[in-house]
Amino acid sequence: MVMHALFHFLSKHWAKAFVFVWLPWLIGCSNNVKVTKRKLKREFRAVWLTTFDHMDFPKEKGAPPSEHKQELIKLLDFHQKSGINAIFFQVRPAADAFYKSEIELWSQWLTGKQGKAPEPLWDPLEFLVTECHKRNIELHAWINPYRAVYNIKHDATAPNHITKRHPEWFVVYGKHKQFNPGIPAVRHYLKAVVADIAQRYDIDGIHFDDYFYPYKKGRLEFPDQSTFMKHGGNSKDVHHWRRQNVNSLIKEVHDTLQSIKPYLKFGISPLGVWRNKSEDPNGSDTQVGQSSYDYLYADVLKWLRKGWIDYLVPQLYWSIEHPRASFKSLAFWWAKHAYSRHIYIGHAFYKIKNDKDDHWKQVSELPNQVRMTRQYRSILGNAYFRSDFLQKNPAKVTDTLRQQLYKYPALIPTMPWKNRMPPKAPQNVYIVRASSKISLKWNAPSPAIDGDTATYYVVYRFPDQTKPDYTQPRYIRQITRNKRYVEPMPPRSKLRYRYAVSAVDRYHNESKPVLIH
């Protein structure tokens, strides 16, 4: 009776209740979800950098490369200061390229004309990889696998575009032209595109978004009946066959990446609802019109169970109390379905103060969503759509990230199924105390048994009488790829400090720290 009254009160006064006071109690009855607040020393903090229709970059297509480079540097500096440690860079918005490719053409959204190379020649992906790694930010190459022409009435395609070279591979659905997922040659082509990027660029991962089979448009059927007749094999169910087509692509991309660079991550950001409970008893307590499994033919739970993907970023673009698809119920549902892979939650930064759902008028909506995800040990980070909106700082929510939620830096979570062996510790660590500054210097460690070396380093600082606690992010002074750290000498009246340095490899495994007295 007491519990019932407490639940009634908190439900009635949700807007005034602090999110993570009652959430662990509410869901604690489930034996499938761990709600102990996870350590924040490791957290994935990503943003989507959209090139389609130059939404985020470039602001001016066809501008000189020098201006585009400065635009990217300014953008990265901003996100680094905001605590972001990963970028999803859209390198292939519509069967085109924001990188130098022998397979696909330069994007119209970079130079103003499809197939036209930038002058003077430069490679945005190569440039961004270098600049991200300088700032110790991961770069995931974001690919739209099936989109070919966004608007067949307005988008001009070059004579040598893939849609002209292999028209038999494509179908028109509404105003879009897209690859036909049911054609085996399409799958081989897309796999070659991914392999080319993985082989030639020092990226950290490959990222697909939610566009597989297209979102259904009214009663308009997807025109693949002849393809089903030709390639359906023994399948009598077109829906099962479509789902299998996407499954095959996901598995083959996973296998391809593993064969090229095993450290590369493969992640997908699907529509936030796998299936409604009305469609499947294992589905979420939602009532959305289109679900990932039934309409886009993306069986993301199978991909997690099979280990074909390393992380999933479900797009939970609804408010905490949305009546048909509440963020709180979906976060809980995804936390139960991680299958020992990483779950990061996608947030609708663009809706802050800009949506018909009044919940988005509340400045606390998105920050409370982030706080809510931190209650689940199986949800290991967050991603924000999209870059331009973080820079606009709606309702000062970006400031909230910087000053509160991301006050301290975070390491990327490890993926033990890839590699769990830590690197060796930094060598010859020493400290120099000058009159105005303190300098730490060290040498890179020798390779570990598995051959991995240090990719970056973590510098810790502890008050002299404090026992070192390497799990607490408040003691991290810097995460750096340099082998030197400098800070001003604290005033004599202030505390004295001890410092420690650890090495971290490409898989984000951390060595034992070297403590300097």
Sequence and secondary structure as in RCSB ss.txt:
>XXXX:A:sequence
MVMHALFHFLSKHWAKAFVFVWLPWLIGCSNNVKVTKRKLKREFRAVWLTTFDHMDFPKEKGAPPSEHKQELIKL
LDFHQKSGINAIFFQVRPAADAFYKSEIELWSQWLTGKQGKAPEPLWDPLEFLVTECHKRNIELHAWINPYRAVY
NIKHDATAPNHITKRHPEWFVVYGKHKQFNPGIPAVRHYLKAVVADIAQRYDIDGIHFDDYFYPYKKGRLEFPDQ
STFMKHGGNSKDVHHWRRQNVNSLIKEVHDTLQSIKPYLKFGISPLGVWRNKSEDPNGSDTQVGQSSYDYLYADV
LKWLRKGWIDYLVPQLYWSIEHPRASFKSLAFWWAKHAYSRHIYIGHAFYKIKNDKDDHWKQVSELPNQVRMTRQ
YRSILGNAYFRSDFLQKNPAKVTDTLRQQLYKYPALIPTMPWKNRMPPKAPQNVYIVRASSKISLKWNAPSPAID
GDTATYYVVYRFPDQTKPDYTQPRYIRQITRNKRYVEPMPPRSKLRYRYAVSAVDRYHNESKPVLIH
>XXXX:A:secstr
 HHHHHHHHHHHTGGGS HHHHHHHHHTT SS   S   SSB EEEEEE  GGGSSS SSTT  HHHHHHHHHHH
HHHHHHTT  EEEEEEESSS BSS  SSS B HHHHSSTT   SS   HHHHHHHHHHHTT EEEEEE SSEEES
 TTT    TTSHHHH GGGEEEETTEEEE TT HHHHHHHHHHHHHHHHHS  SEEEE S SS   BTTB  S H
HHHHHH TT   HHHHHHHHHHHHHHHHHHHHHHH TT EEEE  BS S BTTT TTSBS   S  HHHHS   H
HHHHHHT  SEE  B  S TT SSS HHHHHHHHHTT TTSEEEEEEEGGGTT SSSGGGGSTTHHHHHHHHHTT
 TTEEEEEEE HHHHHH GGGHHHHIIIIITSS  B    TTT        EEEEEEE SSEEEEEEE     TT
S    EEEEEEEETTS   TT GGGEEEEESSSEEEEE   TTS  EEEEEEEE TT  B   EEE 
